[in-house]
Amino acid sequence: MNNKIHHKVCQITTVHPINDNRVFHKECKTLAQNGYYVNLVIQHDKDETIDGVHVLALPKPKNRFSRIFGLTFKAMRRALKQKADIYHFHDSELIPVGIMLKLLGKKVIYDVHENVPKQFMNKDWLGNIYFKKIAAAGMSILEKFCKIFFDVIIVARPDIAEHLSSKRTKVILNAAVLKTIDEAPDIKIEKTRPVVIYAGGITKIRGITEIIQAMEILDGKAELWLLGPWQIESFRDECKKLPGWKYVNDLGYKPVQEVFSYMKKADIGIVTFWPAPNHLTTLPNKPFEYMSSYLPVIMSNFDYWQEIFQGCAIFTDPQDTQQIAEKINLLLDDKNLAKNLAVAGRKLVEDKYSWEAESKNLLQIYQDLLTK
């Protein structure tokens, strides 16, 4: 660790929570550990310093409208007061803030986590399919026009880089932090049967209903651990009514280090997102984290995922409950297959998808920007 403070950085998000893996645990902490003075403007209950990151708290908005049209400007005011050398923002709704910062002569990074135009196609609050298409097209035009204002555009996936098509675009993957996972302590929890684990935000579109229904088919041969926040409480109530719920251990939100402890205690990792437009080419954290924890993984049978993870996972139709149950059963019965997948997955992460490697790319981006 370099204790000398080189430059002042201000990262900004009005959408992501304080415990966000990419924003806080990877990017902000990496910069702080390498001598940068890091401010993070984010929704939180108070200003405080966490793991060397100086958190500048924003209030929780009452609704989406107040977040976009109120919290955005509060975030900009707090950010400007920091007089940072580099400003790094994470949300598409902050594009006007990024432009304003650039017009004021600041060095600005736009960090794109998702293919936002495709993501709009799954936003129910936008109404019918026509409004979704209009919003998606509008966002695509906005992003492609506004990219000229930013010094660097960091993207979480190669397909987003292709969409934005800019020489300023750099890919920083949502790779696993091997050191954090390896150092996760053993957790004392009783296991009466093999465990399938899902860790992350819990929504219908992430295939949770089908996984629970698959547990019913398995009839007690395994149990499901759910770790993460339910984004809609009514969906949780809906899932609790399913017969397969009796095989579910709903563990709720856990700190990141503790999540990895649960992963290392489980037997199978699962990520069976529905084939929504934004999912087909996404690279979520979870498969990398499962593989880093030496878990065999069951994934949606998207072409892109099969190309990336071939030989390290088995694939299923995420909306076919029977097929999901069969894949779980296969891994439970075939111990050699499960072990081979686990070993291959860990090697894939070590060779290509560790944060230890990606963090060097992040630091290089900052160094290059500061020397311009």
Steps between C-alpha positions, in 0.01 A plus 500: 500500500624846410429744786592810304196694381543584133174653385144566607223295342123545524273212400127568472190281495137574580381147420741245647506408871797553729588130488510485119769255391625692198474856631614462859670165559694493173560842350492735799690270734760421234567869443516572874744210553724646231541844648206693354284715726158360410169674563182306422175695461227241561173431681591437863387596850806706594839627388770259611822332391473127419807298404683818404213631282350833606123456466301817435141417581199579284145467640278217385255639238126453541456363150663466157395851395658666805814292450546601135398864533598577859773270625698546180557869571580437867762251383649756261523765772674262741735380228601849388594597855768229500710668228615159386760426234272235344123458514366150435122444477304176472141569388346600168277751678819682604604565139391869529714528815796350313456746215480792743817387675679473167383846392649627827835359393502182706634159399200267481450123481163344416474143635233298314393185685220387269383534142252767604292514178442123520434529872217745429313223319443331838387809692131451579468857628554620142163353401432312178750374245477815286606730783780257587628506140487879490686527831760244388559680172523834676754369751707343223518834317575687824787270598656505154479880481617571854801269482690784331491695828674242718871433527453126554202267481548189713265212418435174685454285189644476147155530338451842662832611353376392157173689551677824596775456239748756627879514518453631854326178612682260733366167628528430875324172570299414810762246598528319833731621777686176566676623814173599665336168413798291608518681834128466576476318835318174555138551603313280745168402349328165513467313170258209494519455123700633200463874438428694180585867552376815330663826612398842370199723448183290500250572223263302282703567186802332661317167495438457873150358461623223272786409736259465791267288286801281411561446872147365528572249222816388680281439807759557770805363321649850532416835655530851361680783678397848391734784596403849396231766515152446357442798274122465525351367823184378324720268289641350820145440623420333168803270528419405859171352377678255267520137621876501442545779757530240779841417352612865499718672760440871442810646666443860393769761447848415624825700486720405205760310704225296665337422164825337389506293820156364409611432143794293621259296713260432211514222238365660178478860380211604277438800275202441270397844382211521254599574136427873523685715244745639756572157646604325181846657492545602863789379717368511856715467811342180620640229269852633560445502875351150501791370293751675725338315790558166321130445428362325192258742335165474322437787258245616243568354156573833331739467205735761647518327838559161340788651301661659808438226755511181290662223703454693825122480538194312380216680327122494513194670363440747787122482459479119490449390860537130424828555316641708786414218742669247271820707484512533879439127531780429251755691707381339822535150354816543293765604752782480245322735262430744783864494610636541147275799435600657831872465427462627142293797617756604758778477241300712254467775761867481598612516137258757354238642735652604832467851642869479582563525123217743420603741778831558321305616195298740716814648656656538154194691376531743792874541453462568128221751559697690761802532272301651211 
